[in-house]
Amino acid sequence: MGPLISCDDLLVTPSPQPPIEHTEPHGHNGHAHGSPGPSDGHADGLPDRPSDGRSGGGSDGHLPGQSHGHGHGHSHGHGPAAPVSKHLRKVIAAVLIPFAVAVFAGMVVLWPGGAPGHERTGVGFDRQTQQGVVTSLEQVDCKSVNAAQVPTTAAPSTPEGRQAQAEQTGECKKATVEVTSGPDKGRTFVEVVQPGAPRQLEDGQEVVVAYAPDAPRDLQYSVIDVNRKLPMALLAGIFAAAVVLVGRMRGLFALVALVVSFGVLTLFILPAILQGSNPLVVAVVGASAIMLIALYMCHGLTARTSVAVLGTLVSLLLIGLLGSGFIDWAFLSGNTDDNTGLIHGLYPDIDMSGLLLAGVIIGSLGVLDDVTVTQTSAVWELHHADPSMGPRALYRAAIRIGRDHIASVVNTLVLAYAGAALPLLLLFSIANSSMGSVANSELVAEEIVRTLVGSIGLVASVPVTTALAALVVSADRPGSPAGAPATGPVRGRGRRRKR
C-alpha cells in the first residue's frame, strides 16, 4: 500500500531533476563532507563554488554547520510533510485512533436507520407537495373574486385596513395552475393572487403546490411557493467550479468533504435526533465524525492534521460544556418559533434545549476547523523556516498570527448571526424596545448564547492548538545519520517548493 498523499502534495509538482547516484554511506542527508573541490551543480541555477565543509555551494545564507537542501531527491521531505519522528507519530496515533474508533462505534450504536414515520398534519412544512406550472394568467377585478369575504372593520390607516381595501377595489391575478407531478398529474386549479401578496405569479412560472386530501375538491391544491431548483443548481455549479478552479485538487477534496458532511448530517444526525436519541450525544458523535473525515480527507493523514484535530476536539468539548451550562442557567427552551413548535408537537420526546445545544456545536465546527488548521500550519511553517526555535519561541510567534485570526473570525460569527436575525431585530427597532428588553427575549437570547459560546470556543482554540503544535514539532528528535557525532550539526532544511 502506497503512502497517503496530502492535498498539498497533490497541488505541488516539483521541477524534474536529473538522477544522481549517491556513493555516501546510508543516512546521507545532502550535505558535503568537507572535501575540497567544486560543488555539484544546483537546480536553482546558482554558480558552482568551492565547498567549505558546509552545504554544497554555501551561498544561500545558511549558517555554518547547517545542511543545504538540494532540488533533487534526498532523505528529508519537502512541502507539507510533517517533520516529526516515528515515536511522536506513534504517540499521536495512540491518542487519535481510540478516539476515532469510539466515534464510529458511537455512530453504529446510535445509527437510526431512517426517520420515523408519522401522519402528516398539513401544517407548515409537514404537508404533501407536488410540482406545478402556471399555464395562464389574467387580470380580474378583486371585488368579483373576493365577494364572499367578510369586510374588515379595521381602519383604512392600518395595514390590515389598506390590504382589505385593495382586495375590494384593486386588480387581482387569476392564475390557472397545472399539476405536473404525482397521481393527479395534468389536473388544473385556479389560484387568485391578491395585489398586496408578497409572492406574485407569472405566466409559465414553475411552482410548488400543496395537496390537502381531506379538503373539498376545488380547494385540495394551492400554490405555496415557486420552484427555485434551476437557479439554486446553477449557483451551486458556479460555486463548485470556482472552488475547483482556484483550489484544484485541494478544492476537489474540499467539495467531497462537504458532501460527506451533509451526508452525516442528513443520514445520521437528524434521523437519530428524531428517533429520540440525546441531541447532545448525537451532535458530538456526528460533529466528531465530520471533523475526522473532512480534515484528513482534505489535508492528508499527517501529524500536522492530527494536531489540528486534537485542537478542534478540545475546543468542541469546551463549547459543549459552556453551552450546556448557560442554556440551562438562562432557561432557554429552544422552542421559540413556529418551526420548533411544530417539531415539538410532532415529536414531544425530543429535548428542545438539547437540540439548541446541538446546533451550537455543529454551527461552530466549520469555523473551528479553519482556525485550528491555520494555527497548526503557522507553527509548522515557522519551524520549517527556523528549526532552532524552541516551543516558547514558536508559540509566541504563532500566537501573534492567531490574534489577527481571532479578531476577524469573532467579527464574522457575530455578523453572521446578526444577519440571520435581521428581520427580528428590525421588529424590535420598530417597537422602540430597549437593548435590555431585546436581549432578554428568548429569541434574541438564544442567538446571543449561540454567538458568545461559539466565539469563546474559537478564541480558546487558538492558544490550545498553537501550544499543542509547538510542543509536538519541538519535541521531535529524529535520529542522527549513521556515523555522525552526537554533537553534529542541526538537521538540514529542505528547499521549499513553490505552492
C-alpha positions, 0 to 999 in steps of 0.5 A, a space after each residue: 500500500 502506497 503512502 497517503 498523499 496530502 492535498 498539498 502534495 497533490 497541488 505541488 509538482 516539483 521541477 524534474 531533476 536529473 538522477 544522481 547516484 549517491 556513493 555516501 554511506 546510508 543516512 546521507 542527508 545532502 550535505 558535503 563532507 568537507 572535501 575540497 573541490 567544486 560543488 555539484 551543480 544546483 537546480 536553482 541555477 546558482 554558480 558552482 563554488 568551492 565547498 567549505 565543509 558546509 552545504 554544497 555551494 554555501 551561498 544561500 545564507 545558511 549558517 555554518 554547520 547547517 545542511 543545504 537542501 538540494 532540488 533533487 531527491 534526498 532523505 528529508 521531505 519537502 512541502 507539507 510533510 510533517 517533520 516529526 519522528 516515528 515515536 511522536 507519530 506513534 504517540 499521536 496515533 495512540 491518542 487519535 485512533 481510540 478516539 476515532 474508533 469510539 466515534 464510529 462505534 458511537 455512530 453504529 450504536 446510535 445509527 437510526 436507520 431512517 426517520 420515523 414515520 408519522 401522519 402528516 398534519 398539513 401544517 407548515 412544512 409537514 404537508 404533501 407537495 407536488 410540482 406545478 406550472 402556471 399555464 395562464 394568467 389574467 387580470 380580474 377585478 378583486 371585488 368579483 373574486 373576493 365577494 364572499 369575504 367578510 369586510 374588515 372593520 379595521 381602519 383604512 390607516 392600518 395595514 390590515 385596513 389598506 390590504 382589505 381595501 385593495 382586495 375590494 377595489 384593486 386588480 387581482 391575478 387569476 392564475 390557472 395552475 397545472 399539476 405536473 407531478 404525482 397521481 393527479 398529474 395534468 389536473 388544473 386549479 385556479 389560484 387568485 393572487 391578491 395585489 398586496 401578496 408578497 409572492 406574485 405569479 407569472 405566466 409559465 412560472 414553475 411552482 410548488 403546490 400543496 395537496 390537502 386530501 381531506 379538503 373539498 375538491 376545488 380547494 385540495 391544491 394551492 400554490 405555496 411557493 415557486 420552484 427555485 431548483 434551476 437557479 439554486 443548481 446553477 449557483 451551486 455549479 458556479 460555486 463548485 467550479 470556482 472552488 475547483 478552479 482556484 483550489 484544484 485538487 485541494 478544492 476537489 477534496 474540499 467539495 467531497 468533504 462537504 458532501 460527506 458532511 451533509 451526508 452525516 448530517 442528513 443520514 445520521 444526525 437528524 434521523 437519530 435526533 428524531 428517533 429520540 436519541 440525546 441531541 447532545 450525544 448525537 451532535 458530538 458523535 456526528 460533529 466528531 465524525 465530520 471533523 475526522 473525515 473532512 480534515 484528513 480527507 482534505 489535508 492528508 493523514 499527517 501529524 500536522 492534521 492530527 494536531 489540528 484535530 486534537 485542537 478542534 476536539 478540545 475546543 468542541 468539548 469546551 463549547 459543549 460544556 459552556 453551552 450546556 451550562 448557560 442554556 440551562 442557567 438562562 432557561 432557554 427552551 429552544 422552542 421559540 418559533 413556529 418551526 420548533 413548535 411544530 417539531 415539538 408537537 410532532 415529536 414531544 420526546 425530543 429535548 428542545 434545549 438539547 437540540 439548541 445545544 446541538 446546533 451550537 456545536 455543529 454551527 461552530 465546527 466549520 469555523 473551528 476547523 479553519 482556525 485550528 488548521 491555520 494555527 497548526 500550519 503557522 507553527 509548522 511553517 515557522 519551524 520549517 523556516 527556523 528549526 532552532 526555535 524552541 516551543 516558547 519561541 514558536 508559540 509566541 510567534 504563532 500566537 501573534 498570527 492567531 490574534 489577527 485570526 481571532 479578531 476577524 473570525 469573532 467579527 464574522 460569527 457575530 455578523 453572521 448571526 446578526 444577519 440571520 436575525 435581521 428581520 427580528 431585530 428590525 421588529 424590535 427597532 420598530 417597537 422602540 424596545 430597549 437593548 435590555 428588553 431585546 436581549 432578554 427575549 428568548 429569541 434574541 437570547 438564544 442567538 446571543 448564547 449561540 454567538 458568545 459560546 461559539 466565539 469563546 470556543 474559537 478564541 480558546 482554540 487558538 492558544 490550545 492548538 498553537 501550544 499543542 503544535 509547538 510542543 509536538 514539532 519541538 519535541 521531535 528528535 529524529 535520529 542522527 545519520 549513521 556515523 555522525 557525532 552526537 554533537 553534529 550539526 542541526 538537521 538540514 532544511 529542505 528547499 521549499 517548493 513553490 505552492 
